[in-house]
């Protein structure tokens, strides 16, 4: 990494080298529409000029409160060009969390996606829920459709005009009008903008990315230009991203892993396409035909579950062909994982398996995928092997917001399933006596915004970042994550249990959607689960049951089937890890109720509080026994 690298420097290089290359793509109907790096630059410079006209000073913040889209990255680059700092808000947050972030970041300008985000900025009476620092609110669209509750009809669209209080209207402007405003002022503010760009230094804070907040309110992680540039230097060589690649982005850009993709694009020059939503990711992939994408494990699990449901419902001959192809694929995968050639006979079988089965799976993701990247949580080695058998390589990496998203990753030609791979150049890894992973290197954050004590707790005097994760280095030099230090269950008998691997195994069972283990200071382990309603309805139909979806969780036959599956899992666990009792929650853990983070991590304390009555039955005589 060059000593003078900043995100603005990387973009300037990209603009100079490939000005007319497609940079950003969005789906409009059945077509994908591209904007070049030159067009991106022109719009971002106009937005940056409008920011200067609105009084944005060097080092002041903006906030972007939106799902991933072209305007998100245009506003982000504009903030950096103007010498500002981008702060992030997940598009689906509301209430106190949004208010907390805005009060902490104190942005001068807030970019919102549309009416749903505006609702979070004011209460029902029209009272502002944002600080006086906000002088401008820029919206990307003036109409939005609220998400429909499960099984309910889609609500009607709402418009900004219906919900914007009179007191807020003077602050409001559309993104297109903001671009026009900037273009009108470019002549007067050209030299000011150029001076801001010239004065950006690698050590300057570029972004404040707010953590998901699994416990308490989100913390603002201050990341410098140097932090964010450093984690992209290895990617062209080790992961194998090419300038000619097209990547589909469906993670929200408030997530640091999505930010990694954006910053890697500046260095490498590939094309970034935005999915319409997380729910349309597979459909968008079929249409776009991307070369790679970054995801969290849940998407891969959903693809696998959907495929297996189709296999289970298929005629016996098709099931037999699928099982044969899977076995062949596993043999080919095992050879590739050892960097060995499958041999002529096995290669021939692999080609037939590809034609009969795996080509159809690859087609669901567009048919051109070279690799995929998974992060944010562990993915089952069995699932990694399954996709690899289908010639769909998933590379796992590891990082956190506090170290700019990445410290370790598997390489395209050197990977070990069940690990998060090798340390990036310049990253030091230390396993503490209690098993905690400590990191030191150029990606480690400047600190938590307005939280000096928390910063001192996270980064010690020697510069080691205490990750809170438990792990080990294997014989290949790869890092393996075991669990979160604070999530470890210590039973009354003194046994330490890592819940995450067991919860992941529970979620792979056919009828289970989500799972959370309990047992801290108790004499046995229990589980609270939610059903995969789609799979449970199929099971009920095949069993000849006439049951409404809302009653699945309390249907005796369903409970018995779940019990049998958990009993089977228990056979593979240590005795002290086995799940002695379980309860089925009447609904999914949700983001809206604060039980999941926007990146789909469990908020354990909130779940324990919201389901306290049900959990209490697990330590009385009333519950299910596997």
KEKEKOL-620387 format. One line per 4 residues: number of its first residue (from 1); for each residue x negated, z, y of C-alpha. Coordinates in steps of 0.25 Angstrom, whole numbers, plus 5000, padded with zeros to 4 digits. Each point is the difference from the previous one (the first is absolute). Layout:
<sites>
NUM> X,Z,Y; ...
</sites>
This chain:
<sites>
1> 5000,5000,5000; 4994,4996,5014; 4998,5012,5009; 5009,4994,5011
5> 5012,4997,4991; 5014,5004,5005; 5013,4994,4995; 5001,4992,5013
9> 4986,4994,4997; 5004,4996,4986; 5013,4993,5006; 4991,4993,5010
13> 4991,4995,4989; 5012,4996,4992; 5006,4993,5012; 4987,4992,5003
17> 4998,4996,4986; 5014,4996,4995; 5009,4999,5013; 5011,4991,4994
21> 5000,5006,4986; 5013,5006,4995; 4999,5015,5003; 5014,5006,4999
25> 5012,4995,4992; 5015,5004,5000; 5011,4995,4992; 5012,4993,5007
29> 5010,4996,4990; 4994,4993,4989; 4987,4996,5008; 4988,5008,5004
33> 4996,4998,5015; 4985,5002,5004; 4993,5004,5012; 4985,4997,5002
37> 4990,5010,5005; 5000,4993,5013; 5015,5002,5002; 4998,5014,4995
41> 4989,5002,5011; 5009,4994,5011; 5012,5009,4997; 4992,5012,4999
45> 4992,4998,5013; 5013,4998,5007; 5006,5013,4994; 4986,5007,5004
49> 5002,4995,5014; 5014,5005,5001; 4995,5014,4995; 4990,5000,5011
53> 5011,4996,5010; 5007,5012,4995; 4989,5009,5003; 4993,5002,4986
57> 4987,5007,5002; 4988,4999,4991; 5001,5010,4988; 5015,5001,5002
61> 5010,4998,4989; 5011,4991,4996; 5009,5002,4988; 5005,4990,4990
65> 5013,5004,4993; 5003,4988,4991; 4999,4994,4987; 4989,4990,4997
69> 5002,4987,5008; 4993,4990,5009; 5003,5008,5012; 4994,5013,4995
73> 4986,4994,4999; 5002,4993,5013; 5003,5013,5007; 4989,5007,4992
77> 4989,4990,5004; 5006,5000,5015; 4998,5015,5000; 4985,4999,4996
81> 4997,4988,5009; 5005,5009,5012; 4991,5012,4995; 5012,5008,4995
85> 5002,5007,4987; 5011,4996,4990; 5008,5011,4994; 5010,4998,4988
89> 5014,5004,4996; 5006,4996,4987; 5012,4991,5003; 5010,5009,4991
93> 4996,5013,5007; 5010,5008,5008; 5003,5013,5007; 4990,5011,5002
97> 4989,4992,4993; 5001,4988,5010; 5001,5010,5012; 4988,5008,4995
101> 4991,4987,4999; 5004,4996,5014; 4998,5013,5006; 4986,5001,4993
105> 4995,4986,5004; 5007,4999,5013; 5000,4985,5001; 5002,4992,5013
109> 5007,4989,4993; 5008,5000,4987; 5003,4988,4992; 5012,5001,4991
113> 5006,4990,4990; 5015,5001,5004; 5012,5009,5001; 4997,5008,4988
117> 4987,5005,5007; 5007,5002,5013; 5010,5010,4993; 4988,5008,4997
121> 4995,5001,5014; 5013,5006,5006; 5011,5009,4995; 5015,4998,4999
125> 5002,5004,5015; 4989,4991,5005; 4990,5010,5002; 4985,4995,4999
129> 4992,5005,4988; 4987,4994,5005; 4990,5006,5010; 5000,4996,5015
133> 4987,4993,4998; 5008,4988,4994; 5002,4990,5011; 5004,4988,4992
137> 5007,4997,4987; 4999,4986,4995; 5009,4995,4989; 4997,4989,4989
141> 5015,4997,4997; 5013,5004,5006; 5009,5001,4988; 4997,5007,4986
145> 5008,5003,4988; 4999,5014,4995; 4996,5002,4985; 5012,5002,4991
149> 5001,5012,4992; 4999,4998,4985; 5012,4993,4994; 5006,4999,5014
153> 5004,4987,5008; 4990,4995,5010; 5003,5006,5014; 5003,4991,5012
157> 4988,4997,5009; 4998,5009,5013; 4995,4995,5013; 4991,5007,5010
161> 5011,4997,5010; 5009,5010,4992; 4991,5011,5000; 4990,5000,5011
165> 5003,5012,5010; 5000,4996,5015; 4988,5009,5003; 4992,4992,4990
169> 5004,4986,5005; 4990,4999,5011; 4988,5001,4990; 5005,4990,4990
173> 4995,4986,4999; 5000,4990,4989; 4986,4995,4994; 5002,4986,5005
177> 5003,5005,5014; 4988,5009,4999; 4991,4988,4996; 5006,4992,5012
181> 4997,5012,5009; 4986,5000,4995; 4998,4985,5002; 5005,5001,5014
185> 4990,5011,5003; 4988,4993,4993; 4994,4994,5013; 5000,5014,5007
189> 4995,5008,4988; 4991,4991,4993; 4987,5007,5005; 5006,5013,4997
193> 5003,4996,4986; 4986,4994,4998; 4994,5013,5005; 5008,5008,4990
197> 4996,4991,4988; 4985,5001,5004; 5000,5015,5001; 5006,5003,4986
201> 4989,5007,4992; 5000,5002,4984; 5001,5016,5002; 5013,4998,5008
205> 5013,5005,4994; 5007,4987,4995; 5012,5006,4993; 5007,5013,4998
209> 5007,4998,4986; 5010,5011,4996; 4999,5005,4986; 5012,5000,4991
213> 5001,5015,5001; 5003,5005,4986; 4999,5014,5006; 5005,5003,5014
217> 5000,4990,5011; 4991,4988,5000; 4986,5001,5006; 4994,4990,5009
221> 4987,4994,4994; 4991,4995,5011; 4992,4988,4995; 4989,4993,5008
225> 4997,4985,5000; 4988,5003,4992; 5008,5008,4990; 5010,4988,4997
229> 4989,4989,5000; 4991,5007,4990; 5010,5000,4989; 5002,4985,5000
233> 4985,4996,4999; 5000,5000,4984; 5013,4993,4998; 4996,4985,5000
237> 4989,5003,4990; 5005,5010,4991; 5015,4998,5000; 4999,4985,5001
241> 5009,4997,5012; 4999,4986,5005; 5002,4994,5014; 5009,4990,4994
245> 5009,5011,4993; 5015,5003,5004; 5004,5015,4999; 5014,5005,5000
249> 5002,5013,5007; 5012,5009,4997; 4994,5014,5002; 5003,5006,5014
253> 4989,4998,5010; 5001,5015,5003; 4994,5002,4987; 4985,5000,5000
257> 4999,4991,4988; 5007,4989,5007; 4991,5002,5012; 4988,4997,4991
261> 5006,4987,4996; 5002,4997,5015; 4986,5004,5004; 4994,4992,4988
265> 5007,4988,5005; 4993,5001,5013; 4986,5000,4992; 5004,4989,4990
269> 5010,4991,5006; 5010,4999,4989; 5015,4998,5004; 5009,5012,5000
273> 5015,4998,4997; 5011,5010,5003; 5011,5003,4989; 5014,5002,5006
277> 5000,5014,4994; 4995,5008,4988; 5013,4996,4992; 4997,4985,5002
281> 4985,5001,4996; 5002,4993,4987; 5009,4989,5005; 4991,4998,5012
285> 4988,4999,4990; 5007,4989,4992; 5002,4992,5013; 4987,5002,5006
289> 4991,4999,4988; 4989,5010,5005; 4986,5001,4995; 5000,5016,5000
293> 5007,5011,5006; 4999,5015,5001; 5010,5010,4995; 5004,5014,4996
297> 5002,5002,4985; 5015,5001,5001; 5001,4985,5002; 4992,4997,4987
301> 5008,5010,4993; 5013,4994,5004; 4996,4986,4996; 4996,5006,4986
305> 5013,5007,4999; 5008,4988,5003; 4992,4991,4991; 5002,5010,4988
309> 5015,5001,5002; 5001,4985,4999; 4991,5000,4987; 5009,5011,4994
313> 5012,4992,5003; 4995,4987,4994; 5002,4995,4986; 4991,5005,4989
317> 4992,4987,5000; 4996,5001,5014; 4997,5014,4999; 4991,4997,4988
321> 4993,4989,5009; 4998,5010,5011; 4994,5011,4991; 4991,4990,4994
325> 4995,4994,5014; 4998,5015,5005; 4991,5003,4988; 4992,4988,5002
329> 4999,5003,5015; 4995,5014,4997; 4989,4994,4991; 4996,4990,5011
333> 5001,5011,5010; 4991,5010,4992; 4989,4989,4999; 5001,4997,5015
337> 4999,5015,5003; 4987,5000,4992; 4995,4987,5007; 5000,4993,4987
341> 5005,4987,4996; 5013,5000,4992; 4995,4989,4990; 5006,4987,4997
345> 5011,5005,4991; 5005,5011,5009; 4999,4991,5012; 5009,4989,4993
349> 5010,5011,4997; 4999,5005,5015; 5003,4986,5005; 5013,5000,4991
353> 5004,5014,5005; 4998,4995,5014; 5009,4988,4998; 5011,5007,4992
357> 5001,5013,5008; 4990,5004,5011; 5002,4987,5008; 5014,5005,5003
361> 4995,5014,5005; 4990,4994,5009; 5010,4990,5005; 5009,5012,5005
365> 4988,5003,5010; 4998,4986,5004; 4991,4995,4989; 4987,5000,5008
369> 4996,5014,5000; 4985,5002,4998; 5001,5015,5001; 5008,5012,5005
373> 4995,5013,5006; 5007,5014,4998; 4998,5012,5007; 5007,5013,5006
377> 5002,5006,4986; 4995,4998,4986; 5005,4988,4991; 5001,5002,4985
381> 4988,4994,4993; 5010,4995,4990; 5007,4993,5011; 4987,4994,5005
385> 4997,4995,4986; 5014,4994,4999; 4998,4992,5013; 4986,4996,4996
389> 5005,4995,4987; 5009,4991,5008; 4988,4995,5008; 5004,5008,5012
393> 4989,5009,5004; 5003,5013,5008; 4988,5006,5007; 5002,5015,5003
397> 4993,5006,5012; 5000,5013,5007; 5000,5005,5014; 5008,5008,5010
401> 5004,4999,5014; 4989,5010,5004; 4989,4990,4995; 5006,4988,5006
405> 5007,4996,4987; 4989,4997,4990; 4988,5007,4994; 5000,4994,4985
409> 5005,4988,4994; 4999,4992,4987; 4993,4986,5001; 5006,4987,4996
413> 4990,4998,4989; 4997,5014,4998; 5012,5009,4997; 5003,5012,4992
417> 5015,5004,4998; 5003,5014,5002; 4990,5001,5011; 5000,4997,5015
421> 4987,4993,4998; 4987,5001,5008; 4996,5006,5013; 4999,4990,5012
425> 4986,4998,5006; 4997,5012,5009; 5010,5009,4993; 4995,5013,4994
429> 5008,5007,4990; 4999,5015,4995; 5008,5007,4990; 5001,5015,5004
433> 4999,5011,4991; 5015,5001,4999; 5002,4985,4998; 5003,4996,5014
437> 4996,4986,5004; 4991,5001,5013; 4997,4987,5008; 4990,4997,5010
441> 4998,4986,5007; 5003,4991,5012; 5015,5000,4997; 5002,5015,5002
445> 5010,5002,5011; 4996,5006,5014; 5010,5011,4997; 5015,5004,5001
449> 5006,4997,5014; 5002,5013,5007; 4997,5008,4988; 4985,5005,5001
453> 5002,5011,4990; 5006,4991,4989; 4988,4990,5003; 4990,5011,4998
457> 5007,5004,4987; 5000,4986,4995; 4986,4996,5004; 4989,5010,4997
461> 4987,5002,5008; 4993,4991,4991; 5009,4989,5003; 5007,5000,4987
465> 5015,4996,5000; 5008,5010,4991; 5010,4990,4993; 5009,5010,4993
469> 4999,4992,4988; 4995,5004,4987; 4991,4990,4992; 4987,4996,4992
473> 4990,4990,5000; 4999,4993,4986; 4989,4994,4992; 5001,4986,5007
477> 4999,5007,5014; 5015,4998,5003; 5009,5011,5006; 5012,5005,4993
481> 5011,5007,5007; 5006,5012,4992; 5010,5006,5010; 5002,5006,5014
485> 4993,5013,5001; 5013,5007,5007; 5009,4994,4989; 4993,5006,4988
489> 5010,5009,4992; 4994,5013,4996; 5008,5007,4989; 5002,5015,4999
493> 4991,4999,4988; 4989,4994,5009; 5000,4986,4995; 4998,4989,5010
497> 5009,4988,4999; 4998,4987,5008; 5015,4995,5002; 4998,4986,5005
501> 4995,4993,4987; 5012,5007,4992; 5010,4996,5011; 4995,4986,4999
505> 5002,5000,4985; 5014,5005,5002; 5003,4989,5010; 4996,4990,4990
509> 5011,5005,4990; 5011,4990,5000; 5011,5009,5006; 4992,5007,5010
513> 4998,4996,5015; 4993,5012,5006; 4994,5013,4995; 4994,5012,5006
517> 4994,5012,4991; 5001,5015,5003; 4994,5012,4994; 4991,5006,5010
521> 4999,5015,4997; 5010,4998,4988; 4998,5001,4985; 5004,4986,4997
525> 5001,4986,5007; 5013,4993,5004; 5004,4987,5006; 5010,4995,5010
529> 5003,4986,4998; 5009,4989,5006; 5006,4989,4991; 4997,4985,5001
533> 5015,4997,5002; 4999,4985,4996; 4993,5003,4987; 5009,5012,4997
537> 5013,4991,5002; 4994,4990,4991; 4997,5011,4989; 5014,5005,5002
541> 5006,4986,4998; 4992,4998,4988; 5005,5013,4994; 5014,4997,5003
545> 5002,5010,5011; 5010,4998,5011; 4993,5008,5011; 5000,4999,5015
549> 4986,4999,5007; 5002,5013,5008; 5002,5007,4987; 4988,4995,4992
553> 4992,5013,5003; 5010,5009,4994; 5004,4991,4988; 4996,5008,4987
557> 4995,4987,4992; 4991,4996,5012; 4994,5014,5001; 4998,5000,4985
561> 4993,4987,5001; 4991,5005,5011; 4997,5012,4992; 4995,4992,4989
565> 4991,4991,5009; 4994,5013,5006; 4998,5006,4986; 4992,4987,4996
569> 4991,5002,5012; 4998,5015,4997; 4993,4996,4987; 4989,4993,5008
573> 4998,5012,5009; 4992,5013,4999; 5009,5012,4995; 4999,5007,5014
577> 5004,4987,5007; 5012,4997,4992; 5014,4999,5008; 5008,5011,4994
581> 5013,4998,5008; 5005,4989,5010; 5011,4997,5009; 5006,4987,5005
585> 5002,5000,5015; 5014,4993,5004; 4993,4991,5010; 4986,4994,5003
589> 4989,5007,5008; 5001,4993,5014; 4993,4997,5012; 5012,5003,5009
593> 5001,5014,4994; 4985,5003,5002; 4997,5000,4985; 4991,4988,5000
597> 4990,4995,5010; 5002,4986,5006; 4988,4996,4990; 5009,5006,4989
601> 4992,5012,4997; 5007,5013,4996; 5002,5011,5010; 5000,5011,4990
605> 5004,5011,5008; 5012,4993,5006; 5005,4996,4986; 4998,5014,4995
609> 5009,5005,5012; 5010,4989,4999; 5002,5002,4985; 4998,5015,4999
613> 5013,5003,4993; 4997,4990,4989; 4986,5004,4999; 5004,5014,4998
617> 5007,4996,4987; 4987,4995,4994; 4995,5015,4999; 5013,5005,4995
621> 5008,4998,4987; 5008,4988,5006; 4992,4987,4999; 4995,4989,4991
625> 4990,5002,4989; 4991,4988,4996
</sites>
